[in-house]
Amino acid sequence: MTATKTATPGKTTTWQLDPAHSHVEFAVKHLMIATVRGRFADVAATMIVAGDDFSRARVEATIGVASIDTR
């Protein structure tokens, strides 16, 4: 995942997914013979971090299911 960062000193940091350099892929075994691979083209995500404490970060992601591509 590639992201861009917007920071406010001492406050929260917001990371936005870079859709041009990121993708969501998957692989599923079909009848134990073949593996079907695919990806989604429509992906967006944001991560919000309070200060430097990543243990309490909040992530929101959206994947457009209509953008599936299994070739």
CHARMM-style PDB file with segment names, atoms N, HN, CA, C and O in Angstrom:
ATOM      1  N   MET     1       0.843  -1.167   0.000  1.00  0.00      PROA
ATOM      2  CA  MET     1       0.000   0.000   0.000  1.00  0.00      PROA
ATOM      3  C   MET     1       0.886   1.227   0.000  1.00  0.00      PROA
ATOM      4  O   MET     1       1.821   1.326   0.794  1.00  0.00      PROA
ATOM      5  N   THR     2       0.602   2.136  -0.865  1.00  0.00      PROA
ATOM      6  HN  THR     2      -0.158   2.056  -1.510  1.00  0.00      PROA
ATOM      7  CA  THR     2       1.274   3.419  -0.895  1.00  0.00      PROA
ATOM      8  C   THR     2       0.285   4.461  -0.371  1.00  0.00      PROA
ATOM      9  O   THR     2      -0.901   4.411  -0.695  1.00  0.00      PROA
ATOM     10  N   ALA     3       0.766   5.389   0.427  1.00  0.00      PROA
ATOM     11  HN  ALA     3       1.730   5.430   0.690  1.00  0.00      PROA
ATOM     12  CA  ALA     3      -0.141   6.368   1.028  1.00  0.00      PROA
ATOM     13  C   ALA     3       0.522   7.731   1.084  1.00  0.00      PROA
ATOM     14  O   ALA     3       1.746   7.851   1.041  1.00  0.00      PROA
ATOM     15  N   THR     4      -0.314   8.758   1.180  1.00  0.00      PROA
ATOM     16  HN  THR     4      -1.309   8.661   1.215  1.00  0.00      PROA
ATOM     17  CA  THR     4       0.177  10.106   1.402  1.00  0.00      PROA
ATOM     18  C   THR     4      -0.213  10.511   2.812  1.00  0.00      PROA
ATOM     19  O   THR     4      -1.223  10.046   3.339  1.00  0.00      PROA
ATOM     20  N   LYS     5       0.585  11.376   3.424  1.00  0.00      PROA
ATOM     21  HN  LYS     5       1.406  11.754   2.995  1.00  0.00      PROA
ATOM     22  CA  LYS     5       0.408  11.726   4.831  1.00  0.00      PROA
ATOM     23  C   LYS     5       0.088  13.209   4.986  1.00  0.00      PROA
ATOM     24  O   LYS     5       0.704  14.060   4.345  1.00  0.00      PROA
ATOM     25  N   THR     6      -0.882  13.503   5.847  1.00  0.00      PROA
ATOM     26  HN  THR     6      -1.382  12.811   6.368  1.00  0.00      PROA
ATOM     27  CA  THR     6      -1.199  14.867   6.246  1.00  0.00      PROA
ATOM     28  C   THR     6      -1.043  14.920   7.754  1.00  0.00      PROA
ATOM     29  O   THR     6      -1.743  14.206   8.471  1.00  0.00      PROA
ATOM     30  N   ALA     7      -0.129  15.759   8.253  1.00  0.00      PROA
ATOM     31  HN  ALA     7       0.441  16.339   7.671  1.00  0.00      PROA
ATOM     32  CA  ALA     7       0.158  15.763   9.695  1.00  0.00      PROA
ATOM     33  C   ALA     7      -0.140  17.112  10.318  1.00  0.00      PROA
ATOM     34  O   ALA     7       0.039  18.162   9.701  1.00  0.00      PROA
ATOM     35  N   THR     8      -0.600  17.055  11.560  1.00  0.00      PROA
ATOM     36  HN  THR     8      -0.745  16.203  12.062  1.00  0.00      PROA
ATOM     37  CA  THR     8      -0.780  18.226  12.402  1.00  0.00      PROA
ATOM     38  C   THR     8       0.027  17.948  13.666  1.00  0.00      PROA
ATOM     39  O   THR     8      -0.269  16.983  14.371  1.00  0.00      PROA
ATOM     40  N   PRO     9       1.033  18.758  13.976  1.00  0.00      PROA
ATOM     41  CA  PRO     9       1.889  18.481  15.138  1.00  0.00      PROA
ATOM     42  C   PRO     9       1.091  18.281  16.423  1.00  0.00      PROA
ATOM     43  O   PRO     9       0.246  19.106  16.769  1.00  0.00      PROA
ATOM     44  N   GLY    10       1.367  17.164  17.140  1.00  0.00      PROA
ATOM     45  HN  GLY    10       2.053  16.494  16.859  1.00  0.00      PROA
ATOM     46  CA  GLY    10       0.715  16.885  18.409  1.00  0.00      PROA
ATOM     47  C   GLY    10      -0.731  16.441  18.303  1.00  0.00      PROA
ATOM     48  O   GLY    10      -1.364  16.184  19.327  1.00  0.00      PROA
ATOM     49  N   LYS    11      -1.253  16.346  17.142  1.00  0.00      PROA
ATOM     50  HN  LYS    11      -0.738  16.554  16.310  1.00  0.00      PROA
ATOM     51  CA  LYS    11      -2.667  15.986  16.966  1.00  0.00      PROA
ATOM     52  C   LYS    11      -2.774  14.640  16.261  1.00  0.00      PROA
ATOM     53  O   LYS    11      -2.140  13.668  16.671  1.00  0.00      PROA
ATOM     54  N   THR    12      -3.559  14.585  15.224  1.00  0.00      PROA
ATOM     55  HN  THR    12      -4.074  15.374  14.890  1.00  0.00      PROA
ATOM     56  CA  THR    12      -3.749  13.345  14.471  1.00  0.00      PROA
ATOM     57  C   THR    12      -3.056  13.426  13.119  1.00  0.00      PROA
ATOM     58  O   THR    12      -2.827  14.507  12.576  1.00  0.00      PROA
ATOM     59  N   THR    13      -2.732  12.256  12.595  1.00  0.00      PROA
ATOM     60  HN  THR    13      -2.918  11.378  13.037  1.00  0.00      PROA
ATOM     61  CA  THR    13      -2.152  12.153  11.263  1.00  0.00      PROA
ATOM     62  C   THR    13      -3.107  11.335  10.410  1.00  0.00      PROA
ATOM     63  O   THR    13      -3.586  10.287  10.843  1.00  0.00      PROA
ATOM     64  N   THR    14      -3.384  11.801   9.208  1.00  0.00      PROA
ATOM     65  HN  THR    14      -2.995  12.652   8.855  1.00  0.00      PROA
ATOM     66  CA  THR    14      -4.284  11.099   8.301  1.00  0.00      PROA
ATOM     67  C   THR    14      -3.495  10.614   7.095  1.00  0.00      PROA
ATOM     68  O   THR    14      -2.805  11.394   6.438  1.00  0.00      PROA
ATOM     69  N   TRP    15      -3.602   9.323   6.811  1.00  0.00      PROA
ATOM     70  HN  TRP    15      -4.162   8.690   7.345  1.00  0.00      PROA
ATOM     71  CA  TRP    15      -2.955   8.715   5.651  1.00  0.00      PROA
ATOM     72  C   TRP    15      -4.036   8.348   4.649  1.00  0.00      PROA
ATOM     73  O   TRP    15      -5.029   7.716   5.009  1.00  0.00      PROA
ATOM     74  N   GLN    16      -3.849   8.744   3.380  1.00  0.00      PROA
ATOM     75  HN  GLN    16      -3.042   9.258   3.087  1.00  0.00      PROA
ATOM     76  CA  GLN    16      -4.774   8.402   2.311  1.00  0.00      PROA
ATOM     77  C   GLN    16      -4.101   7.399   1.380  1.00  0.00      PROA
ATOM     78  O   GLN    16      -2.953   7.595   0.983  1.00  0.00      PROA
ATOM     79  N   LEU    17      -4.802   6.336   1.033  1.00  0.00      PROA
ATOM     80  HN  LEU    17      -5.735   6.176   1.356  1.00  0.00      PROA
ATOM     81  CA  LEU    17      -4.298   5.349   0.098  1.00  0.00      PROA
ATOM     82  C   LEU    17      -4.051   5.994  -1.255  1.00  0.00      PROA
ATOM     83  O   LEU    17      -4.863   6.795  -1.717  1.00  0.00      PROA
ATOM     84  N   ASP    18      -2.948   5.657  -1.889  1.00  0.00      PROA
ATOM     85  HN  ASP    18      -2.288   5.006  -1.514  1.00  0.00      PROA
ATOM     86  CA  ASP    18      -2.646   6.141  -3.236  1.00  0.00      PROA
ATOM     87  C   ASP    18      -3.180   5.102  -4.223  1.00  0.00      PROA
ATOM     88  O   ASP    18      -2.522   4.086  -4.448  1.00  0.00      PROA
ATOM     89  N   PRO    19      -4.361   5.329  -4.821  1.00  0.00      PROA
ATOM     90  CA  PRO    19      -4.982   4.321  -5.677  1.00  0.00      PROA
ATOM     91  C   PRO    19      -4.189   4.015  -6.950  1.00  0.00      PROA
ATOM     92  O   PRO    19      -4.362   2.945  -7.532  1.00  0.00      PROA
ATOM     93  N   ALA    20      -3.343   4.913  -7.383  1.00  0.00      PROA
ATOM     94  HN  ALA    20      -3.202   5.783  -6.910  1.00  0.00      PROA
ATOM     95  CA  ALA    20      -2.549   4.666  -8.585  1.00  0.00      PROA
ATOM     96  C   ALA    20      -1.441   3.642  -8.325  1.00  0.00      PROA
ATOM     97  O   ALA    20      -0.943   3.023  -9.266  1.00  0.00      PROA
ATOM     98  N   HSD    21      -1.054   3.458  -7.075  1.00  0.00      PROA
ATOM     99  HN  HSD    21      -1.458   3.960  -6.311  1.00  0.00      PROA
ATOM    100  CA  HSD    21       0.043   2.560  -6.746  1.00  0.00      PROA
ATOM    101  C   HSD    21      -0.362   1.458  -5.760  1.00  0.00      PROA
ATOM    102  O   HSD    21       0.499   0.827  -5.148  1.00  0.00      PROA
ATOM    103  N   SER    22      -1.660   1.229  -5.607  1.00  0.00      PROA
ATOM    104  HN  SER    22      -2.360   1.742  -6.104  1.00  0.00      PROA
ATOM    105  CA  SER    22      -2.149   0.229  -4.662  1.00  0.00      PROA
ATOM    106  C   SER    22      -3.220  -0.621  -5.325  1.00  0.00      PROA
ATOM    107  O   SER    22      -3.895  -0.177  -6.253  1.00  0.00      PROA
ATOM    108  N   HSD    23      -3.367  -1.844  -4.840  1.00  0.00      PROA
ATOM    109  HN  HSD    23      -2.819  -2.205  -4.086  1.00  0.00      PROA
ATOM    110  CA  HSD    23      -4.434  -2.704  -5.345  1.00  0.00      PROA
ATOM    111  C   HSD    23      -4.766  -3.778  -4.313  1.00  0.00      PROA
ATOM    112  O   HSD    23      -3.974  -4.072  -3.418  1.00  0.00      PROA
ATOM    113  N   VAL    24      -5.951  -4.353  -4.462  1.00  0.00      PROA
ATOM    114  HN  VAL    24      -6.594  -4.114  -5.189  1.00  0.00      PROA
ATOM    115  CA  VAL    24      -6.395  -5.450  -3.613  1.00  0.00      PROA
ATOM    116  C   VAL    24      -6.504  -6.674  -4.506  1.00  0.00      PROA
ATOM    117  O   VAL    24      -7.218  -6.660  -5.509  1.00  0.00      PROA
ATOM    118  N   GLU    25      -5.793  -7.731  -4.138  1.00  0.00      PROA
ATOM    119  HN  GLU    25      -5.213  -7.742  -3.323  1.00  0.00      PROA
ATOM    120  CA  GLU    25      -5.800  -8.965  -4.927  1.00  0.00      PROA
ATOM    121  C   GLU    25      -6.264 -10.130  -4.053  1.00  0.00      PROA
ATOM    122  O   GLU    25      -6.235 -10.056  -2.824  1.00  0.00      PROA
ATOM    123  N   PHE    26      -6.690 -11.200  -4.713  1.00  0.00      PROA
ATOM    124  HN  PHE    26      -6.713 -11.260  -5.711  1.00  0.00      PROA
ATOM    125  CA  PHE    26      -7.084 -12.405  -3.985  1.00  0.00      PROA
ATOM    126  C   PHE    26      -6.801 -13.624  -4.847  1.00  0.00      PROA
ATOM    127  O   PHE    26      -6.613 -13.513  -6.059  1.00  0.00      PROA
ATOM    128  N   ALA    27      -6.773 -14.792  -4.207  1.00  0.00      PROA
ATOM    129  HN  ALA    27      -6.926 -14.882  -3.222  1.00  0.00      PROA
ATOM    130  CA  ALA    27      -6.618 -16.071  -4.890  1.00  0.00      PROA
ATOM    131  C   ALA    27      -7.528 -17.078  -4.202  1.00  0.00      PROA
ATOM    132  O   ALA    27      -7.550 -17.169  -2.975  1.00  0.00      PROA
ATOM    133  N   VAL    28      -8.289 -17.845  -5.010  1.00  0.00      PROA
ATOM    134  HN  VAL    28      -8.271 -17.771  -6.007  1.00  0.00      PROA
ATOM    135  CA  VAL    28      -9.229 -18.827  -4.479  1.00  0.00      PROA
ATOM    136  C   VAL    28      -9.004 -20.152  -5.187  1.00  0.00      PROA
ATOM    137  O   VAL    28      -8.935 -20.194  -6.416  1.00  0.00      PROA
ATOM    138  N   LYS    29      -8.888 -21.229  -4.432  1.00  0.00      PROA
ATOM    139  HN  LYS    29      -8.944 -21.194  -3.434  1.00  0.00      PROA
ATOM    140  CA  LYS    29      -8.746 -22.561  -4.989  1.00  0.00      PROA
ATOM    141  C   LYS    29     -10.093 -23.014  -5.532  1.00  0.00      PROA
ATOM    142  O   LYS    29     -11.103 -22.905  -4.837  1.00  0.00      PROA
ATOM    143  N   HSD    30     -10.128 -23.523  -6.774  1.00  0.00      PROA
ATOM    144  HN  HSD    30      -9.308 -23.611  -7.339  1.00  0.00      PROA
ATOM    145  CA  HSD    30     -11.364 -23.973  -7.407  1.00  0.00      PROA
ATOM    146  C   HSD    30     -11.284 -25.482  -7.639  1.00  0.00      PROA
ATOM    147  O   HSD    30     -10.457 -25.949  -8.422  1.00  0.00      PROA
ATOM    148  N   LEU    31     -12.132 -26.233  -6.968  1.00  0.00      PROA
ATOM    149  HN  LEU    31     -12.804 -25.854  -6.331  1.00  0.00      PROA
ATOM    150  CA  LEU    31     -12.197 -27.697  -7.089  1.00  0.00      PROA
ATOM    151  C   LEU    31     -10.858 -28.378  -6.844  1.00  0.00      PROA
ATOM    152  O   LEU    31     -10.606 -29.464  -7.365  1.00  0.00      PROA
ATOM    153  N   MET    32      -9.999 -27.745  -6.053  1.00  0.00      PROA
ATOM    154  HN  MET    32     -10.203 -26.862  -5.629  1.00  0.00      PROA
ATOM    155  CA  MET    32      -8.673 -28.276  -5.716  1.00  0.00      PROA
ATOM    156  C   MET    32      -7.808 -28.541  -6.957  1.00  0.00      PROA
ATOM    157  O   MET    32      -6.807 -29.254  -6.880  1.00  0.00      PROA
ATOM    158  N   ILE    33      -8.199 -27.965  -8.094  1.00  0.00      PROA
ATOM    159  HN  ILE    33      -9.012 -27.386  -8.156  1.00  0.00      PROA
ATOM    160  CA  ILE    33      -7.457 -28.165  -9.342  1.00  0.00      PROA
ATOM    161  C   ILE    33      -6.761 -26.885  -9.777  1.00  0.00      PROA
ATOM    162  O   ILE    33      -5.569 -26.885 -10.087  1.00  0.00      PROA
ATOM    163  N   ALA    34      -7.507 -25.815  -9.796  1.00  0.00      PROA
ATOM    164  HN  ALA    34      -8.475 -25.816  -9.545  1.00  0.00      PROA
ATOM    165  CA  ALA    34      -6.978 -24.549 -10.304  1.00  0.00      PROA
ATOM    166  C   ALA    34      -7.143 -23.452  -9.251  1.00  0.00      PROA
ATOM    167  O   ALA    34      -7.989 -23.547  -8.362  1.00  0.00      PROA
ATOM    168  N   THR    35      -6.330 -22.426  -9.367  1.00  0.00      PROA
ATOM    169  HN  THR    35      -5.643 -22.349 -10.089  1.00  0.00      PROA
ATOM    170  CA  THR    35      -6.439 -21.256  -8.504  1.00  0.00      PROA
ATOM    171  C   THR    35      -6.925 -20.081  -9.340  1.00  0.00      PROA
ATOM    172  O   THR    35      -6.303 -19.724 -10.341  1.00  0.00      PROA
ATOM    173  N   VAL    36      -8.036 -19.483  -8.930  1.00  0.00      PROA
ATOM    174  HN  VAL    36      -8.542 -19.773  -8.117  1.00  0.00      PROA
ATOM    175  CA  VAL    36      -8.581 -18.310  -9.605  1.00  0.00      PROA
ATOM    176  C   VAL    36      -8.032 -17.087  -8.892  1.00  0.00      PROA
ATOM    177  O   VAL    36      -8.179 -16.950  -7.678  1.00  0.00      PROA
ATOM    178  N   ARG    37      -7.400 -16.202  -9.645  1.00  0.00      PROA
ATOM    179  HN  ARG    37      -7.280 -16.313 -10.632  1.00  0.00      PROA
ATOM    180  CA  ARG    37      -6.835 -14.976  -9.086  1.00  0.00      PROA
ATOM    181  C   ARG    37      -7.616 -13.776  -9.623  1.00  0.00      PROA
ATOM    182  O   ARG    37      -8.115 -13.792 -10.748  1.00  0.00      PROA
ATOM    183  N   GLY    38      -7.705 -12.758  -8.810  1.00  0.00      PROA
ATOM    184  HN  GLY    38      -7.299 -12.745  -7.896  1.00  0.00      PROA
ATOM    185  CA  GLY    38      -8.411 -11.562  -9.238  1.00  0.00      PROA
ATOM    186  C   GLY    38      -7.944 -10.354  -8.457  1.00  0.00      PROA
ATOM    187  O   GLY    38      -7.139 -10.450  -7.531  1.00  0.00      PROA
ATOM    188  N   ARG    39      -8.474  -9.221  -8.857  1.00  0.00      PROA
ATOM    189  HN  ARG    39      -9.128  -9.143  -9.609  1.00  0.00      PROA
ATOM    190  CA  ARG    39      -8.152  -7.970  -8.171  1.00  0.00      PROA
ATOM    191  C   ARG    39      -9.314  -7.014  -8.315  1.00  0.00      PROA
ATOM    192  O   ARG    39     -10.181  -7.191  -9.171  1.00  0.00      PROA
ATOM    193  N   PHE    40      -9.322  -5.995  -7.465  1.00  0.00      PROA
ATOM    194  HN  PHE    40      -8.618  -5.852  -6.770  1.00  0.00      PROA
ATOM    195  CA  PHE    40     -10.332  -4.947  -7.506  1.00  0.00      PROA
ATOM    196  C   PHE    40      -9.658  -3.652  -7.935  1.00  0.00      PROA
ATOM    197  O   PHE    40      -8.602  -3.299  -7.411  1.00  0.00      PROA
ATOM    198  N   ALA    41     -10.259  -2.944  -8.882  1.00  0.00      PROA
ATOM    199  HN  ALA    41     -11.117  -3.231  -9.308  1.00  0.00      PROA
ATOM    200  CA  ALA    41      -9.686  -1.693  -9.391  1.00  0.00      PROA
ATOM    201  C   ALA    41     -10.122  -0.480  -8.556  1.00  0.00      PROA
ATOM    202  O   ALA    41      -9.398   0.511  -8.473  1.00  0.00      PROA
ATOM    203  N   ASP    42     -11.296  -0.564  -7.947  1.00  0.00      PROA
ATOM    204  HN  ASP    42     -11.884  -1.369  -8.015  1.00  0.00      PROA
ATOM    205  CA  ASP    42     -11.857   0.576  -7.211  1.00  0.00      PROA
ATOM    206  C   ASP    42     -11.606   0.391  -5.715  1.00  0.00      PROA
ATOM    207  O   ASP    42     -12.373  -0.285  -5.030  1.00  0.00      PROA
ATOM    208  N   VAL    43     -10.524   0.997  -5.212  1.00  0.00      PROA
ATOM    209  HN  VAL    43      -9.901   1.546  -5.769  1.00  0.00      PROA
ATOM    210  CA  VAL    43     -10.131   0.841  -3.811  1.00  0.00      PROA
ATOM    211  C   VAL    43      -9.825   2.219  -3.223  1.00  0.00      PROA
ATOM    212  O   VAL    43      -9.158   3.040  -3.852  1.00  0.00      PROA
ATOM    213  N   ALA    44     -10.319   2.458  -2.013  1.00  0.00      PROA
ATOM    214  HN  ALA    44     -10.861   1.791  -1.501  1.00  0.00      PROA
ATOM    215  CA  ALA    44     -10.021   3.696  -1.291  1.00  0.00      PROA
ATOM    216  C   ALA    44      -9.830   3.344   0.179  1.00  0.00      PROA
ATOM    217  O   ALA    44     -10.520   2.473   0.709  1.00  0.00      PROA
ATOM    218  N   ALA    45      -8.893   4.025   0.836  1.00  0.00      PROA
ATOM    219  HN  ALA    45      -8.333   4.733   0.406  1.00  0.00      PROA
ATOM    220  CA  ALA    45      -8.675   3.769   2.265  1.00  0.00      PROA
ATOM    221  C   ALA    45      -8.074   4.997   2.937  1.00  0.00      PROA
ATOM    222  O   ALA    45      -7.346   5.775   2.321  1.00  0.00      PROA
ATOM    223  N   THR    46      -8.403   5.148   4.220  1.00  0.00      PROA
ATOM    224  HN  THR    46      -8.995   4.516   4.720  1.00  0.00      PROA
ATOM    225  CA  THR    46      -7.882   6.220   5.059  1.00  0.00      PROA
ATOM    226  C   THR    46      -7.496   5.625   6.399  1.00  0.00      PROA
ATOM    227  O   THR    46      -8.222   4.798   6.951  1.00  0.00      PROA
ATOM    228  N   MET    47      -6.344   6.047   6.927  1.00  0.00      PROA
ATOM    229  HN  MET    47      -5.755   6.719   6.479  1.00  0.00      PROA
ATOM    230  CA  MET    47      -5.924   5.641   8.266  1.00  0.00      PROA
ATOM    231  C   MET    47      -5.680   6.902   9.081  1.00  0.00      PROA
ATOM    232  O   MET    47      -4.978   7.811   8.638  1.00  0.00      PROA
ATOM    233  N   ILE    48      -6.265   6.951  10.278  1.00  0.00      PROA
ATOM    234  HN  ILE    48      -6.835   6.213  10.638  1.00  0.00      PROA
ATOM    235  CA  ILE    48      -6.120   8.101  11.158  1.00  0.00      PROA
ATOM    236  C   ILE    48      -5.386   7.643  12.411  1.00  0.00      PROA
ATOM    237  O   ILE    48      -5.795   6.687  13.070  1.00  0.00      PROA
ATOM    238  N   VAL    49      -4.290   8.343  12.735  1.00  0.00      PROA
ATOM    239  HN  VAL    49      -3.958   9.120  12.200  1.00  0.00      PROA
ATOM    240  CA  VAL    49      -3.451   7.989  13.876  1.00  0.00      PROA
ATOM    241  C   VAL    49      -3.375   9.178  14.823  1.00  0.00      PROA
ATOM    242  O   VAL    49      -3.091  10.300  14.402  1.00  0.00      PROA
ATOM    243  N   ALA    50      -3.629   8.930  16.105  1.00  0.00      PROA
ATOM    244  HN  ALA    50      -3.860   8.019  16.447  1.00  0.00      PROA
ATOM    245  CA  ALA    50      -3.512   9.972  17.123  1.00  0.00      PROA
ATOM    246  C   ALA    50      -2.062  10.024  17.586  1.00  0.00      PROA
ATOM    247  O   ALA    50      -1.578   9.087  18.221  1.00  0.00      PROA
ATOM    248  N   GLY    51      -1.372  11.108  17.275  1.00  0.00      PROA
ATOM    249  HN  GLY    51      -1.766  11.869  16.759  1.00  0.00      PROA
ATOM    250  CA  GLY    51       0.041  11.244  17.631  1.00  0.00      PROA
ATOM    251  C   GLY    51       0.877  10.180  16.944  1.00  0.00      PROA
ATOM    252  O   GLY    51       0.790  10.009  15.728  1.00  0.00      PROA
ATOM    253  N   ASP    52       1.691   9.461  17.715  1.00  0.00      PROA
ATOM    254  HN  ASP    52       1.762   9.600  18.703  1.00  0.00      PROA
ATOM    255  CA  ASP    52       2.508   8.381  17.173  1.00  0.00      PROA
ATOM    256  C   ASP    52       2.018   7.017  17.636  1.00  0.00      PROA
ATOM    257  O   ASP    52       2.743   6.033  17.494  1.00  0.00      PROA
ATOM    258  N   ASP    53       0.806   6.927  18.186  1.00  0.00      PROA
ATOM    259  HN  ASP    53       0.216   7.727  18.301  1.00  0.00      PROA
ATOM    260  CA  ASP    53       0.280   5.687  18.741  1.00  0.00      PROA
ATOM    261  C   ASP    53      -0.501   4.908  17.681  1.00  0.00      PROA
ATOM    262  O   ASP    53      -1.713   5.076  17.544  1.00  0.00      PROA
ATOM    263  N   PHE    54       0.206   4.051  16.931  1.00  0.00      PROA
ATOM    264  HN  PHE    54       1.190   3.914  17.042  1.00  0.00      PROA
ATOM    265  CA  PHE    54      -0.429   3.268  15.878  1.00  0.00      PROA
ATOM    266  C   PHE    54      -1.294   2.138  16.436  1.00  0.00      PROA
ATOM    267  O   PHE    54      -2.094   1.562  15.699  1.00  0.00      PROA
ATOM    268  N   SER    55      -1.152   1.811  17.720  1.00  0.00      PROA
ATOM    269  HN  SER    55      -0.503   2.280  18.319  1.00  0.00      PROA
ATOM    270  CA  SER    55      -1.960   0.737  18.308  1.00  0.00      PROA
ATOM    271  C   SER    55      -3.437   1.123  18.392  1.00  0.00      PROA
ATOM    272  O   SER    55      -4.301   0.256  18.525  1.00  0.00      PROA
ATOM    273  N   ARG    56      -3.720   2.408  18.316  1.00  0.00      PROA
ATOM    274  HN  ARG    56      -3.018   3.112  18.208  1.00  0.00      PROA
ATOM    275  CA  ARG    56      -5.113   2.863  18.369  1.00  0.00      PROA
ATOM    276  C   ARG    56      -5.539   3.525  17.066  1.00  0.00      PROA
ATOM    277  O   ARG    56      -6.477   4.323  17.046  1.00  0.00      PROA
ATOM    278  N   ALA    57      -4.851   3.195  15.983  1.00  0.00      PROA
ATOM    279  HN  ALA    57      -4.089   2.548  15.999  1.00  0.00      PROA
ATOM    280  CA  ALA    57      -5.179   3.772  14.677  1.00  0.00      PROA
ATOM    281  C   ALA    57      -6.536   3.280  14.196  1.00  0.00      PROA
ATOM    282  O   ALA    57      -6.963   2.172  14.522  1.00  0.00      PROA
ATOM    283  N   ARG    58      -7.200   4.113  13.426  1.00  0.00      PROA
ATOM    284  HN  ARG    58      -6.853   5.013  13.162  1.00  0.00      PROA
ATOM    285  CA  ARG    58      -8.496   3.761  12.833  1.00  0.00      PROA
ATOM    286  C   ARG    58      -8.324   3.698  11.319  1.00  0.00      PROA
ATOM    287  O   ARG    58      -7.792   4.625  10.708  1.00  0.00      PROA
ATOM    288  N   VAL    59      -8.776   2.601  10.720  1.00  0.00      PROA
ATOM    289  HN  VAL    59      -9.208   1.848  11.217  1.00  0.00      PROA
ATOM    290  CA  VAL    59      -8.659   2.413   9.272  1.00  0.00      PROA
ATOM    291  C   VAL    59     -10.051   2.245   8.686  1.00  0.00      PROA
ATOM    292  O   VAL    59     -10.863   1.472   9.193  1.00  0.00      PROA
ATOM    293  N   GLU    60     -10.311   2.973   7.624  1.00  0.00      PROA
ATOM    294  HN  GLU    60      -9.651   3.601   7.213  1.00  0.00      PROA
ATOM    295  CA  GLU    60     -11.561   2.843   6.885  1.00  0.00      PROA
ATOM    296  C   GLU    60     -11.201   2.529   5.447  1.00  0.00      PROA
ATOM    297  O   GLU    60     -10.421   3.251   4.826  1.00  0.00      PROA
ATOM    298  N   ALA    61     -11.772   1.447   4.910  1.00  0.00      PROA
ATOM    299  HN  ALA    61     -12.406   0.860   5.415  1.00  0.00      PROA
ATOM    300  CA  ALA    61     -11.484   1.038   3.533  1.00  0.00      PROA
ATOM    301  C   ALA    61     -12.783   0.768   2.793  1.00  0.00      PROA
ATOM    302  O   ALA    61     -13.758   0.277   3.363  1.00  0.00      PROA
ATOM    303  N   THR    62     -12.772   1.101   1.512  1.00  0.00      PROA
ATOM    304  HN  THR    62     -11.981   1.500   1.048  1.00  0.00      PROA
ATOM    305  CA  THR    62     -13.912   0.841   0.642  1.00  0.00      PROA
ATOM    306  C   THR    62     -13.405   0.152  -0.604  1.00  0.00      PROA
ATOM    307  O   THR    62     -12.454   0.612  -1.236  1.00  0.00      PROA
ATOM    308  N   ILE    63     -14.049  -0.967  -0.963  1.00  0.00      PROA
ATOM    309  HN  ILE    63     -14.822  -1.341  -0.450  1.00  0.00      PROA
ATOM    310  CA  ILE    63     -13.697  -1.703  -2.175  1.00  0.00      PROA
ATOM    311  C   ILE    63     -14.959  -1.833  -3.011  1.00  0.00      PROA
ATOM    312  O   ILE    63     -15.952  -2.404  -2.560  1.00  0.00      PROA
ATOM    313  N   GLY    64     -14.923  -1.307  -4.221  1.00  0.00      PROA
ATOM    314  HN  GLY    64     -14.117  -0.842  -4.587  1.00  0.00      PROA
ATOM    315  CA  GLY    64     -16.069  -1.395  -5.126  1.00  0.00      PROA
ATOM    316  C   GLY    64     -16.162  -2.799  -5.718  1.00  0.00      PROA
ATOM    317  O   GLY    64     -15.336  -3.173  -6.551  1.00  0.00      PROA
ATOM    318  N   VAL    65     -17.158  -3.578  -5.298  1.00  0.00      PROA
ATOM    319  HN  VAL    65     -17.829  -3.273  -4.622  1.00  0.00      PROA
ATOM    320  CA  VAL    65     -17.247  -4.958  -5.763  1.00  0.00      PROA
ATOM    321  C   VAL    65     -17.498  -5.051  -7.267  1.00  0.00      PROA
ATOM    322  O   VAL    65     -17.158  -6.058  -7.887  1.00  0.00      PROA
ATOM    323  N   ALA    66     -18.081  -4.025  -7.853  1.00  0.00      PROA
ATOM    324  HN  ALA    66     -18.357  -3.206  -7.349  1.00  0.00      PROA
ATOM    325  CA  ALA    66     -18.315  -4.041  -9.305  1.00  0.00      PROA
ATOM    326  C   ALA    66     -17.013  -3.894 -10.093  1.00  0.00      PROA
ATOM    327  O   ALA    66     -17.002  -4.098 -11.307  1.00  0.00      PROA
ATOM    328  N   SER    67     -15.919  -3.544  -9.419  1.00  0.00      PROA
ATOM    329  HN  SER    67     -15.928  -3.378  -8.433  1.00  0.00      PROA
ATOM    330  CA  SER    67     -14.647  -3.365 -10.109  1.00  0.00      PROA
ATOM    331  C   SER    67     -13.792  -4.637 -10.129  1.00  0.00      PROA
ATOM    332  O   SER    67     -12.606  -4.579 -10.452  1.00  0.00      PROA
ATOM    333  N   ILE    68     -14.388  -5.786  -9.786  1.00  0.00      PROA
ATOM    334  HN  ILE    68     -15.352  -5.834  -9.523  1.00  0.00      PROA
ATOM    335  CA  ILE    68     -13.661  -7.049  -9.756  1.00  0.00      PROA
ATOM    336  C   ILE    68     -13.171  -7.425 -11.155  1.00  0.00      PROA
ATOM    337  O   ILE    68     -13.873  -7.222 -12.145  1.00  0.00      PROA
ATOM    338  N   ASP    69     -11.961  -7.972 -11.222  1.00  0.00      PROA
ATOM    339  HN  ASP    69     -11.390  -8.137 -10.418  1.00  0.00      PROA
ATOM    340  CA  ASP    69     -11.386  -8.418 -12.495  1.00  0.00      PROA
ATOM    341  C   ASP    69     -10.717  -9.763 -12.262  1.00  0.00      PROA
ATOM    342  O   ASP    69      -9.699  -9.841 -11.575  1.00  0.00      PROA
ATOM    343  N   THR    70     -11.286 -10.831 -12.834  1.00  0.00      PROA
ATOM    344  HN  THR    70     -12.114 -10.768 -13.392  1.00  0.00      PROA
ATOM    345  CA  THR    70     -10.685 -12.160 -12.729  1.00  0.00      PROA
ATOM    346  C   THR    70     -10.175 -12.645 -14.089  1.00  0.00      PROA
ATOM    347  O   THR    70      -9.756 -13.794 -14.227  1.00  0.00      PROA
ATOM    348  N   ARG    71     -10.213 -11.777 -15.070  1.00  0.00      PROA
ATOM    349  HN  ARG    71     -10.554 -10.844 -14.957  1.00  0.00      PROA
ATOM    350  CA  ARG    71      -9.783 -12.067 -16.440  1.00  0.00      PROA
ATOM    351  C   ARG    71     -10.598 -13.197 -17.005  1.00  0.00      PROA
ATOM    352  OT1 ARG    71     -10.390 -13.595 -18.151  1.00  0.00      PROA
TER     353      ARG     71
END
